[in-house]
Amino acid sequence: MIDLSNKVALITGSSDGIGAATAKLFSSLGAKVAIVGRKQDKLDKVAAECEAKSPHHYKPVVIKADFVNDEDVVRTLQETIAAYKRLDILINNAGLTGNKDFLDAEALSDYDRTHQVNVRSVIRLTQLAAPHLIEAKGSVVNISSVAGLKPFATAWSYCMSKAALDMFTKTMASKLAPHVRVNSVNPGPVRTNFLSSLNVDPDTIWDAYAAAQPLKRVGNPEEIATLIAFLSCDASRNTTGSIVVSDSGSLVADPMPPASNNQ
C-alpha cells in the first residue's frame, strides 16, 4: 500500500505532464507538496487541483523557477524548507530536450542548456536537499528516460544527459545509503502536452508512437506518477539504486521485420 501521509515532497517540473500528475497523486495520498515550474498560470491550476484532492486540503507551496538559473535552484530548496521545515521526498523531474543537430553551429550551446537543467540542476538541488533528506530518512526519485539507455541520434545531447542522470542515481544511492534511498524512473513515450508546441497533429504522432511499441500503446502521466509514488514510500524500502523502466516495451522491441511466409 502506498502511504505518503504527512510526508513533505518537493516535485520539480510539476506544472504539467508527469510532474503535475505526480503532485496531484501525492496530494491525494496525504503528502504536503511543493510544486515548481516556469509558468505561473499552470502552477496555480495544478495547486488548486492538489488542494482539492488532498484529504486534509493541504495547499501546495508554489515556486516559479527556471532551472537554467542556479539561483532558482537554490531558492527552490530555501522556499520549501522555509514553508515546511523539513523534506522527506525529492522528485527531480524538471528537464528539457535538446533539439540541435550535432553538426549545427549552436549544438554546444544547446548541449550546455540541456545539461544545465537535466543534470547540473539535479546535482545541485540534491546536494542542497541531502542534509534534510538524511535527517528524515527520505528518498529521491530522478525522472530519467529510456533515452538514457537507448541512443537516438536526433536527440544526442538529451540521451547523454539522461545517461548521466542514471549514473548519478546509482552513485548517490551508494553515497547516501543507508539514510536515503535514490532511484530512477525511466519512461518511454508518455502522452503529454510535449508535442503541443510543434506544428503537428499530436494525436497522429502519439498513435504512431503507440503502433511502434510492443504493447501497442504509450504511457500516460498517471501511470508514471504511480510508479514514482511507490518508489517514494516505505513499501519500496528495500529498493535503492534501481533504474526502473516503464516504456510500453520499447527497449525490447525487435528491430527485425517480421519474417515473410513466402520463402
C-alpha positions in Angstrom: 0.0 0.0 0.0 1.3 3.4 -0.9 1.0 5.8 2.0 2.5 9.3 1.9 0.6 10.7 4.9 2.2 14.0 6.1 5.3 13.4 4.0 6.8 16.6 2.6 7.6 16.2 -1.1 9.4 18.7 -3.4 8.4 18.0 -7.1 10.2 19.9 -9.8 8.8 20.4 -13.3 5.3 20.0 -11.9 3.3 22.5 -13.8 2.4 19.9 -16.5 2.7 16.3 -17.6 4.3 13.7 -15.3 5.3 16.3 -12.7 1.7 17.6 -12.4 0.2 14.1 -12.2 2.7 13.2 -9.5 1.9 16.3 -7.5 -1.8 15.6 -7.6 -1.3 11.9 -6.8 1.0 12.7 -3.8 -1.6 15.2 -2.6 -4.4 12.6 -2.8 -2.2 10.2 -0.8 -1.8 12.7 2.1 1.5 14.4 1.2 2.4 18.1 1.6 3.9 19.2 -1.7 6.0 22.0 -3.1 5.5 22.4 -6.9 7.9 24.0 -9.2 7.6 25.3 -12.8 8.2 28.1 -15.2 4.6 29.2 -15.9 2.6 30.7 -13.0 -0.8 30.1 -14.6 -0.2 26.4 -14.9 1.3 26.2 -11.4 -1.8 27.8 -10.0 -4.1 25.4 -11.8 -2.1 22.4 -10.5 -2.0 23.8 -7.0 -5.8 24.1 -6.9 -6.2 20.6 -8.1 -3.8 19.3 -5.5 -5.6 21.1 -2.7 -8.9 19.6 -3.9 -7.5 16.1 -4.0 -5.8 16.4 -0.6 -7.7 14.6 2.2 -6.7 17.5 4.5 -7.0 20.2 1.8 -3.3 21.0 2.1 -2.3 23.9 0.0 0.9 23.3 -2.0 3.9 25.7 -1.8 4.1 27.2 -5.3 7.5 28.1 -6.6 8.0 29.8 -10.0 11.5 28.9 -11.1 13.6 28.2 -14.2 16.4 25.7 -13.5 18.6 27.2 -16.3 19.5 29.6 -13.4 21.4 28.2 -10.4 19.9 30.9 -8.3 16.4 29.5 -8.9 17.6 26.0 -7.9 18.9 27.4 -4.5 15.8 29.4 -4.0 13.5 26.4 -4.6 15.0 24.5 -1.7 15.1 27.5 0.5 11.4 28.3 0.0 10.4 24.6 0.5 12.3 24.4 3.8 11.0 27.8 5.0 7.4 26.6 4.5 7.6 23.1 5.8 10.7 23.0 8.0 11.6 19.5 6.6 11.9 17.4 3.5 11.1 13.7 3.1 10.9 13.2 -0.7 12.7 14.9 -3.6 11.4 14.3 -7.1 13.8 15.6 -9.7 11.5 15.9 -12.7 12.4 19.2 -14.3 14.0 18.7 -17.7 14.2 19.8 -21.3 15.0 18.2 -24.7 18.0 19.4 -26.7 16.9 19.7 -30.4 20.0 20.9 -32.2 21.7 18.6 -34.7 25.2 17.6 -33.8 26.6 19.4 -36.8 24.6 22.6 -36.1 26.7 25.6 -35.2 24.7 26.0 -32.0 25.0 22.4 -30.9 27.3 23.0 -28.0 25.2 25.9 -26.7 22.2 23.6 -26.9 24.2 20.8 -25.1 25.1 23.2 -22.3 21.5 24.3 -21.7 20.2 20.7 -21.8 22.8 19.5 -19.2 22.3 22.6 -17.0 18.7 21.6 -16.5 18.8 17.8 -16.8 22.0 17.2 -14.9 23.6 20.1 -13.1 20.3 21.4 -11.5 19.6 17.9 -10.3 23.0 17.6 -8.7 22.8 21.0 -7.1 19.3 20.5 -5.7 20.0 17.0 -4.4 23.2 18.3 -2.8 21.2 21.1 -1.0 18.4 18.8 0.0 20.7 15.9 1.2 21.0 17.1 4.9 17.2 17.4 5.2 16.6 14.0 3.5 19.2 12.3 5.7 17.5 13.7 8.8 14.1 12.5 7.6 15.5 9.1 6.2 13.8 10.1 3.0 14.0 9.2 -0.7 14.9 10.7 -4.0 13.4 9.7 -7.4 15.0 11.1 -10.5 12.9 11.1 -13.6 15.1 10.0 -16.5 14.2 8.3 -19.8 14.7 5.3 -21.9 16.8 7.8 -24.0 19.5 7.2 -21.3 19.5 3.5 -22.2 19.0 3.6 -25.9 20.6 6.1 -28.4 18.6 8.5 -30.5 20.9 10.4 -32.8 18.4 13.2 -33.3 18.4 13.8 -29.5 22.1 13.1 -28.8 22.5 15.7 -26.0 19.3 14.6 -24.3 20.4 11.0 -24.4 23.7 11.9 -22.9 22.1 13.9 -20.1 19.8 11.1 -19.2 22.6 8.6 -19.2 24.5 10.9 -16.8 21.4 11.2 -14.6 21.1 7.4 -14.4 24.7 7.1 -13.2 24.1 9.9 -10.7 21.2 7.9 -9.4 23.4 4.9 -8.8 26.3 6.7 -7.3 24.1 8.7 -4.9 22.3 5.5 -3.9 25.6 4.2 -2.7 26.7 7.6 -1.2 23.6 8.3 0.7 22.8 4.8 2.0 21.6 3.8 4.5 19.9 7.0 5.3 18.4 8.0 1.9 17.1 5.8 -1.0 17.8 7.0 -4.5 16.0 5.5 -7.6 15.2 6.5 -11.1 12.1 6.1 -13.3 12.8 5.9 -17.0 9.7 6.4 -19.1 9.4 5.7 -22.8 6.8 7.6 -24.8 4.2 9.2 -22.5 1.1 11.0 -23.8 1.5 14.6 -22.5 1.4 18.1 -24.0 5.0 17.8 -25.0 4.1 17.9 -28.7 1.6 20.8 -28.5 4.1 23.4 -29.5 5.1 21.6 -32.6 3.4 22.1 -36.0 2.0 18.5 -36.0 -1.2 16.7 -35.1 -0.4 15.3 -31.6 -2.9 12.5 -31.8 -1.5 11.3 -35.0 2.1 11.3 -33.6 1.1 9.6 -30.4 -0.9 7.0 -32.4 2.2 6.3 -34.5 4.4 6.0 -31.3 1.9 3.5 -29.9 1.9 1.4 -33.0 5.7 1.1 -32.8 5.7 -0.2 -29.3 5.4 -4.0 -28.4 2.5 -3.3 -26.1 0.8 -1.1 -28.9 0.3 1.8 -26.5 2.1 4.7 -24.9 2.1 5.5 -21.2 0.1 8.2 -19.5 1.3 10.5 -16.8 -0.8 8.9 -14.1 0.9 5.5 -14.6 4.3 7.1 -14.2 3.2 9.0 -11.2 2.0 5.8 -9.5 5.5 4.2 -10.0 7.1 7.4 -8.6 4.8 7.2 -5.6 5.7 3.6 -4.9 9.5 4.3 -5.1 8.9 7.3 -2.7 7.1 5.4 0.0 8.1 2.8 2.6 6.6 0.0 0.5 9.8 0.1 -1.5 12.1 0.3 1.5 14.3 -2.4 0.1 14.9 -0.6 -3.3 17.7 1.8 -4.0 20.0 2.4 -6.9 17.4 1.0 -9.3 16.7 2.2 -12.9 13.0 1.4 -13.3 11.7 1.4 -16.8 8.1 2.0 -17.9 8.2 2.1 -21.7 5.5 0.0 -23.3 8.2 -2.4 -24.2 10.2 -0.1 -26.4 13.6 -1.3 -25.1 12.8 -4.9 -26.1 11.2 -4.1 -29.5 12.5 -6.5 -32.2 14.5 -4.4 -34.7 14.0 -7.1 -37.4 10.9 -7.0 -39.6 8.5 -10.0 -39.3 9.7 -12.9 -41.4 7.8 -13.4 -44.6 5.7 -16.6 -45.1 6.6 -16.6 -48.7 10.0 -18.3 -48.7 
